[in-house]
Amino acid sequence: MAVCLGGIIVGLALMFTEEKFFEVAAAVVAAHLPVMIIEGIVTALCVAFLKKVQPSMLPGHSPREVS
């Protein structure tokens, strides 16, 4: 989300300066798309790894009682 919001904010800032910057604003947002996809994949892999090896680190985990 951070990359997405950063790209959108930069794009909006460029878009509202002058009309000729609209293409640059679109290019900035488009350039952030691959980074957003990679960030999502890495985050999903990290969560899956933590769920497997240390689920107590994730929110919503209820600890099991050990007998």
KOLPA-720769 format. One line per field, with one value per atom (N, C-alpha, C, O, CB): residue in three letters; atom name; x, y, z. Coordinates in Angstrom, 3 decimals. Glycine has a CB too. Layout:
# residues N
residuo Ala  ...
atomo CA  ...
px X  ...
py Y  ...
pz Z  ...
***
This chain:
# residues 67
residuo Met  Met  Met  Met  Met  Ala  Ala  Ala  Ala  Ala  Val  Val  Val  Val  Val  Cys  Cys  Cys  Cys  Cys  Leu  Leu  Leu  Leu  Leu  Gly  Gly  Gly  Gly  Gly  Gly  Gly  Gly  Gly  Gly  Ile  Ile  Ile  Ile  Ile  Ile  Ile  Ile  Ile  Ile  Val  Val  Val  Val  Val  Gly  Gly  Gly  Gly  Gly  Leu  Leu  Leu  Leu  Leu  Ala  Ala  Ala  Ala  Ala  Leu  Leu  Leu  Leu  Leu  Met  Met  Met  Met  Met  Phe  Phe  Phe  Phe  Phe  Thr  Thr  Thr  Thr  Thr  Glu  Glu  Glu  Glu  Glu  Glu  Glu  Glu  Glu  Glu  Lys  Lys  Lys  Lys  Lys  Phe  Phe  Phe  Phe  Phe  Phe  Phe  Phe  Phe  Phe  Glu  Glu  Glu  Glu  Glu  Val  Val  Val  Val  Val  Ala  Ala  Ala  Ala  Ala  Ala  Ala  Ala  Ala  Ala  Ala  Ala  Ala  Ala  Ala  Val  Val  Val  Val  Val  Val  Val  Val  Val  Val  Ala  Ala  Ala  Ala  Ala  Ala  Ala  Ala  Ala  Ala  His  His  His  His  His  Leu  Leu  Leu  Leu  Leu  Pro  Pro  Pro  Pro  Pro  Val  Val  Val  Val  Val  Met  Met  Met  Met  Met  Ile  Ile  Ile  Ile  Ile  Ile  Ile  Ile  Ile  Ile  Glu  Glu  Glu  Glu  Glu  Gly  Gly  Gly  Gly  Gly  Ile  Ile  Ile  Ile  Ile  Val  Val  Val  Val  Val  Thr  Thr  Thr  Thr  Thr  Ala  Ala  Ala  Ala  Ala  Leu  Leu  Leu  Leu  Leu  Cys  Cys  Cys  Cys  Cys  Val  Val  Val  Val  Val  Ala  Ala  Ala  Ala  Ala  Phe  Phe  Phe  Phe  Phe  Leu  Leu  Leu  Leu  Leu  Lys  Lys  Lys  Lys  Lys  Lys  Lys  Lys  Lys  Lys  Val  Val  Val  Val  Val  Gln  Gln  Gln  Gln  Gln  Pro  Pro  Pro  Pro  Pro  Ser  Ser  Ser  Ser  Ser  Met  Met  Met  Met  Met  Leu  Leu  Leu  Leu  Leu  Pro  Pro  Pro  Pro  Pro  Gly  Gly  Gly  Gly  Gly  His  His  His  His  His  Ser  Ser  Ser  Ser  Ser  Pro  Pro  Pro  Pro  Pro  Arg  Arg  Arg  Arg  Arg  Glu  Glu  Glu  Glu  Glu  Val  Val  Val  Val  Val  Ser  Ser  Ser  Ser  Ser
atomo N  CA  C  O  CB  N  CA  C  O  CB  N  CA  C  O  CB  N  CA  C  O  CB  N  CA  C  O  CB  N  CA  C  O  CB  N  CA  C  O  CB  N  CA  C  O  CB  N  CA  C  O  CB  N  CA  C  O  CB  N  CA  C  O  CB  N  CA  C  O  CB  N  CA  C  O  CB  N  CA  C  O  CB  N  CA  C  O  CB  N  CA  C  O  CB  N  CA  C  O  CB  N  CA  C  O  CB  N  CA  C  O  CB  N  CA  C  O  CB  N  CA  C  O  CB  N  CA  C  O  CB  N  CA  C  O  CB  N  CA  C  O  CB  N  CA  C  O  CB  N  CA  C  O  CB  N  CA  C  O  CB  N  CA  C  O  CB  N  CA  C  O  CB  N  CA  C  O  CB  N  CA  C  O  CB  N  CA  C  O  CB  N  CA  C  O  CB  N  CA  C  O  CB  N  CA  C  O  CB  N  CA  C  O  CB  N  CA  C  O  CB  N  CA  C  O  CB  N  CA  C  O  CB  N  CA  C  O  CB  N  CA  C  O  CB  N  CA  C  O  CB  N  CA  C  O  CB  N  CA  C  O  CB  N  CA  C  O  CB  N  CA  C  O  CB  N  CA  C  O  CB  N  CA  C  O  CB  N  CA  C  O  CB  N  CA  C  O  CB  N  CA  C  O  CB  N  CA  C  O  CB  N  CA  C  O  CB  N  CA  C  O  CB  N  CA  C  O  CB  N  CA  C  O  CB  N  CA  C  O  CB  N  CA  C  O  CB  N  CA  C  O  CB  N  CA  C  O  CB  N  CA  C  O  CB  N  CA  C  O  CB  N  CA  C  O  CB  N  CA  C  O  CB  N  CA  C  O  CB  N  CA  C  O  CB  N  CA  C  O  CB
px 0.822  0.000  0.861  0.493  -0.933  2.001  2.842  3.333  3.344  4.032  3.736  4.212  3.070  3.253  4.822  1.911  0.737  0.369  0.167  -0.461  0.286  -0.068  1.005  0.688  -0.288  2.261  3.333  3.252  3.402  4.677  3.014  2.878  1.687  1.777  2.758  0.577  -0.629  -0.425  -0.840  -1.843  0.211  0.440  1.370  1.117  1.031  2.430  3.338  2.598  2.749  4.582  1.796  1.027  0.045  -0.090  0.291  -0.641  -1.591  -0.878  -1.356  -2.406  0.265  1.012  1.448  1.373  2.233  1.901  2.300  1.095  1.161  3.070  -0.002  -1.174  -1.783  -2.280  -2.216  -1.743  -2.378  -1.453  -1.871  -2.879  -0.212  0.673  0.348  -0.004  2.151  0.466  0.132  -0.420  -0.214  1.375  -1.107  -1.741  -0.717  -0.997  -2.638  0.436  1.425  2.089  2.779  2.484  1.899  2.483  1.584  1.952  2.791  0.425  -0.492  0.148  -0.006  -1.786  0.861  1.518  2.592  2.757  2.130  3.324  4.359  3.715  4.225  5.211  2.602  1.902  1.434  1.562  0.705  0.901  0.468  1.655  1.543  -0.268  2.787  3.985  4.515  4.971  5.073  4.458  4.926  4.072  4.602  4.895  2.768  1.878  2.093  2.126  0.384  2.239  2.467  3.809  3.924  2.415  4.814  6.127  6.087  6.902  7.173  5.150  5.030  4.277  4.344  4.328  3.572  2.792  3.638  3.252  2.067  4.767  5.569  6.074  6.139  6.751  6.431  6.900  5.768  5.996  7.444  4.562  3.407  3.166  2.893  2.148  3.268  3.047  4.115  3.805  3.045  5.363  6.453  6.299  6.520  7.830  5.928  5.727  4.615  4.738  5.390  3.550  2.456  2.884  2.505  1.282  3.668  4.138  5.069  4.933  4.868  6.014  6.956  6.210  6.518  8.017  5.235  4.455  3.685  3.654  3.495  3.067  2.321  3.244  2.876  1.593  4.432  5.390  5.859  6.010  6.595  6.087  6.508  5.417  5.705  6.880  4.185  3.079  2.905  2.681  1.770  3.003  2.882  4.009  3.778  2.896  5.224  6.348  6.134  6.335  7.655  5.729  5.490  4.350  4.409  5.183  3.333  2.210  2.660  2.119  1.099  3.655  4.151  5.104  4.988  4.848  6.040  7.093  6.846  7.326  8.392  6.119  5.905  4.543  4.485  7.046  3.458  2.125  1.768  0.875  1.085  2.429  2.117  2.506  2.046  2.821  3.337  3.729  2.648  2.694  5.019  1.685  0.639  -0.554  -0.881  0.200  -1.204  -2.386  -3.527  -3.659  -2.847  -4.336  -5.484  -5.144  -5.995  -6.081  -3.923  -3.522  -3.864  -3.477  -2.006  -4.585  -4.868  -3.898  -3.860  -6.364  -3.131  -2.141  -2.808  -3.807  -1.221  -2.231  -2.734  -2.091  -0.942  -2.465  -2.856  -2.292  -1.485  -1.910  -3.397  -0.324  0.552  0.311  0.379  2.055  0.024  -0.219  1.003  0.990  -1.410
py -1.198  0.000  1.254  2.264  0.002  1.193  2.383  2.809  3.999  2.127  1.859  2.190  2.752  3.712  0.947  2.160  2.615  4.053  4.902  1.676  4.307  5.656  6.670  7.798  5.672  6.279  7.187  7.549  8.713  6.572  6.551  6.811  7.692  8.587  5.516  7.441  8.249  9.688  10.622  7.635  9.875  11.232  12.005  13.173  11.190  11.373  12.036  12.350  13.435  11.149  11.391  11.614  12.758  13.577  10.363  12.823  13.920  15.259  16.265  13.667  15.273  16.521  17.025  18.223  16.331  16.125  16.532  16.925  17.872  15.409  16.193  16.438  17.817  18.476  15.347  18.238  19.513  20.717  21.843  19.458  20.512  21.659  22.367  23.546  21.210  21.662  22.217  21.098  19.919  22.885  21.463  20.468  19.597  18.430  21.158  20.124  19.354  18.252  17.402  20.282  18.247  17.219  15.990  15.051  17.793  15.977  14.839  13.549  12.503  15.107  13.607  12.409  11.908  10.701  12.697  12.838  12.451  11.808  10.818  13.683  12.369  11.808  10.386  9.502  12.692  10.163  8.816  7.865  6.704  8.850  8.344  7.509  7.151  6.029  8.224  8.090  7.824  6.745  5.818  9.113  6.856  5.839  4.492  3.455  6.276  4.498  3.244  2.614  1.389  3.496  3.429  2.895  2.233  1.357  4.005  2.640  2.041  0.710  -0.038  3.007  0.398  -0.846  -2.107  -2.962  -0.929  -2.269  -3.482  -3.592  -4.685  -3.508  -2.450  -2.466  -2.889  -3.632  -1.075  -2.422  -2.816  -4.325  -4.971  -2.056  -4.870  -6.308  -7.115  -8.090  -6.674  -6.703  -7.412  -7.289  -8.262  -6.860  -6.122  -5.923  -6.837  -7.409  -4.446  -6.974  -7.860  -9.316  -10.042  -7.710  -9.748  -11.136  -11.414  -12.434  -11.430  -10.502  -10.682  -10.706  -11.526  -9.559  -9.819  -9.795  -11.094  -11.638  -8.614  -11.594  -12.852  -14.018  -14.881  -13.140  -14.047  -15.108  -15.017  -16.042  -15.036  -13.814  -13.638  -14.077  -14.739  -12.178  -13.720  -14.124  -15.635  -16.245  -13.431  -16.249  -17.706  -18.388  -19.390  -18.161  -17.851  -18.422  -18.298  -19.261  -17.735  -17.116  -16.933  -17.812  -18.328  -15.471  -17.983  -18.828  -20.271  -20.993  -18.758  -20.679  -22.048  -22.244  -23.233  -22.422  -21.323  -21.544  -20.863  -21.354  -21.072  -19.757  -19.021  -18.322  -17.094  -17.983  -19.084  -18.469  -17.524  -16.691  -19.542  -17.631  -16.744  -15.295  -14.391  -17.226  -15.057  -13.689  -12.964  -11.741  -13.709  -13.701  -13.101  -12.709  -13.401  -14.068  -11.592  -11.190  -12.190  -12.826  -9.788  -12.312  -13.200  -14.635  -15.518  -13.166  -14.876  -16.228  -16.447  -15.653  -16.459  -17.516  -17.863  -18.977  -20.040  -18.306  -18.728  -19.730  -20.997  -20.951  -19.158  -22.126  -23.413  -23.772  -23.427  -24.512  -24.463  -24.910  -26.164  -27.054  -25.162  -26.229  -27.389  -28.308  -27.871  -26.971  -29.598  -30.530  -31.368  -32.216  -31.426
pz 0.000  0.000  0.000  -0.601  1.202  0.670  0.760  -0.618  -0.931  1.688  -1.435  -2.779  -3.615  -4.363  -3.466  -3.488  -4.238  -3.861  -4.729  -3.982  -2.571  -2.124  -2.502  -2.880  -0.614  -2.402  -2.809  -4.276  -4.646  -2.515  -5.112  -6.543  -6.864  -7.705  -7.293  -6.199  -6.439  -5.978  -6.664  -5.718  -4.822  -4.322  -5.256  -5.553  -2.901  -5.713  -6.660  -7.957  -8.519  -6.947  -8.430  -9.648  -9.509  -10.418  -10.031  -8.378  -8.152  -8.048  -8.572  -6.882  -7.372  -7.253  -8.623  -8.894  -6.348  -9.484  -10.829  -11.677  -12.461  -11.512  -11.515  -12.345  -12.066  -12.979  -12.112  -10.825  -10.477  -10.635  -10.366  -9.061  -11.060  -11.259  -12.580  -12.583  -11.240  -13.674  -14.982  -15.849  -15.559  -15.653  -16.889  -17.753  -18.480  -18.757  -18.768  -18.788  -19.543  -18.716  -19.279  -20.082  -17.403  -16.561  -16.406  -15.700  -15.210  -17.043  -16.913  -17.408  -16.777  -17.686  -18.524  -19.057  -18.104  -17.924  -20.433  -17.493  -16.531  -15.302  -14.777  -16.115  -14.847  -13.695  -13.990  -13.143  -13.308  -15.172  -15.555  -15.633  -15.240  -16.902  -16.135  -16.223  -14.837  -14.616  -17.031  -13.914  -12.547  -11.899  -11.288  -11.694  -12.027  -11.441  -12.134  -11.471  -11.561  -13.442  -14.176  -13.801  -13.758  -15.693  -13.532  -13.147  -11.778  -11.489  -13.149  -10.938  -9.605  -9.626  -8.651  -8.667  -10.697  -10.750  -10.564  -9.767  -12.068  -11.253  -11.021  -9.584  -9.021  -11.971  -9.000  -7.613  -6.675  -5.721  -7.205  -6.945  -6.130  -6.210  -5.198  -6.584  -7.401  -7.577  -6.839  -6.155  -9.076  -6.983  -6.300  -4.788  -4.066  -6.743  -4.304  -2.867  -2.350  -1.267  -2.565  -3.104  -2.693  -2.642  -1.723  -3.638  -3.616  -3.652  -2.465  -1.790  -4.992  -2.218  -1.106  0.224  1.089  -1.102  0.396  1.626  1.817  2.920  1.621  0.760  0.854  1.205  2.002  -0.466  0.618  0.939  2.390  3.056  -0.005  2.880  4.273  5.242  6.239  4.536  4.961  5.834  5.808  6.854  5.411  4.638  4.548  5.321  5.997  3.073  5.225  5.957  7.463  8.202  5.548  7.915  9.348  9.847  10.963  9.649  9.045  9.433  9.630  10.467  8.379  8.851  8.929  10.106  10.830  7.634  10.307  11.302  12.642  13.664  10.756  12.674  13.925  13.887  13.831  14.159  13.917  13.794  14.933  14.776  13.714  16.055  17.176  16.893  17.591  18.430  15.891  15.536  14.741  14.610  14.738  14.213  13.397  14.263  15.227  12.287  13.916  14.686  14.510  13.465  14.263  15.541  15.485  15.855  15.749  14.118  16.284  16.666  18.128  18.986  16.413  18.412  19.792  20.213  19.594  19.969  21.249  21.659  22.173  22.890  22.735  21.788  22.246  23.578  23.857  21.198  24.372  25.638  25.389  24.652  26.696  26.005  25.856  27.033  28.181  25.768  26.764  27.862  28.125  29.018  27.560
***
